[in-house]
Amino acid sequence: MSVDRASLLTGAAVREACRTNQFTGQTSGVAPGFAQANLVILREVDAAHFREFCEKNPKPCPVLEVTEAGNPCPRESTPDADLRTDLPRYRVWKSGELVEEPTNIAHLWQDDLVAFLIGCSFTFEAEMIRSGLPVRHIDLGVNVPMYRTNVACEAAGIFSGPLVVSMRPFQPADAIRAIQITGRFPAVHGEPVHLGFPEQLGISDLSQPDFGDPVPVHPGELPVFWACGVTPQTVLMQAKPEFAITHSPGCMFVTDWKDEQLATR
């Protein structure tokens, strides 16, 4: 039995629905006002280099919290949560290959695993909507489109790879407002990295995203691109660590933090 998305008004409600396997879909637009996060789980032997990678690439990888090895609870953001059960869907990677997309990873948990919560642009979407800006993928009920780019991240240890961006189309005046709004949220990717001219990022066809779903860009609109927390997944494909777990694109961890706690004034 699935739960109605409209009933998922808090982080706790989303996590409970995930834990009971009643919600396995993408989280854009659910629990408005509650901050969402990307997830990367690595063995402790790889975690130090990944932390360094995040420090060198804060736009796509703004770290919100790092758990202690073996502890699946993010004590700072959401002390009653369990990262093994409280996301809609996960991805399991072995030597850079995607091998499974389960809705629960309790059977895979190990005592040496370290979890990273990384800021997610879904967090600032609620502020966009409150400000009257249309967010097309939410209006259409689909996942945000995400694209690999030709922009290389700065390497750290075994971790390197291309920047991934998410895209939202806006009329030029709305794009300016979107830049102003998202610039207040550096902990969740901040202002865009590019607008217009997708070919300059190596994106040849906006209708063919690498992750998520396509959305139309209407005449007179600009495609606006933000650094995306799916970037670590492309990096994992290239680095090929023996074992890793991430969120499935668009299927985020919803924290107890409110959006405004991650905003600058």
Salt bridges, closest charged atoms under 4 A:
GLU16 OE1 - ARG19 NH1 3.93
GLU52 OE2 - LYS56 NZ 3.29
GLU68 OE2 - ARG75 NH1 3.48
ASP80 OD1 - ARG15 NH2 3.25
ASP82 OD2 - ARG84 NH2 2.82
ASP86 OD2 - ARG19 NH2 2.56
GLU100 OE2 - HIS107 NE2 3.82
GLU101 OE1 - ARG91 NE 3.36
GLU125 OE2 - HIS137 NE2 2.79
GLU125 OE2 - ARG168 NH2 2.93
GLU127 OE1 - ARG130 NH2 2.86
GLU191 OE2 - LYS59 NZ 3.40
ASP210 OD1 - ARG148 NH1 3.45
GLU221 OE1 - ARG136 NH1 2.66
GLU242 OE1 - ARG43 NH1 3.36
ASP256 OD1 - ARG15 NH2 2.93
ASP259 OD2 - ARG130 NH2 3.85
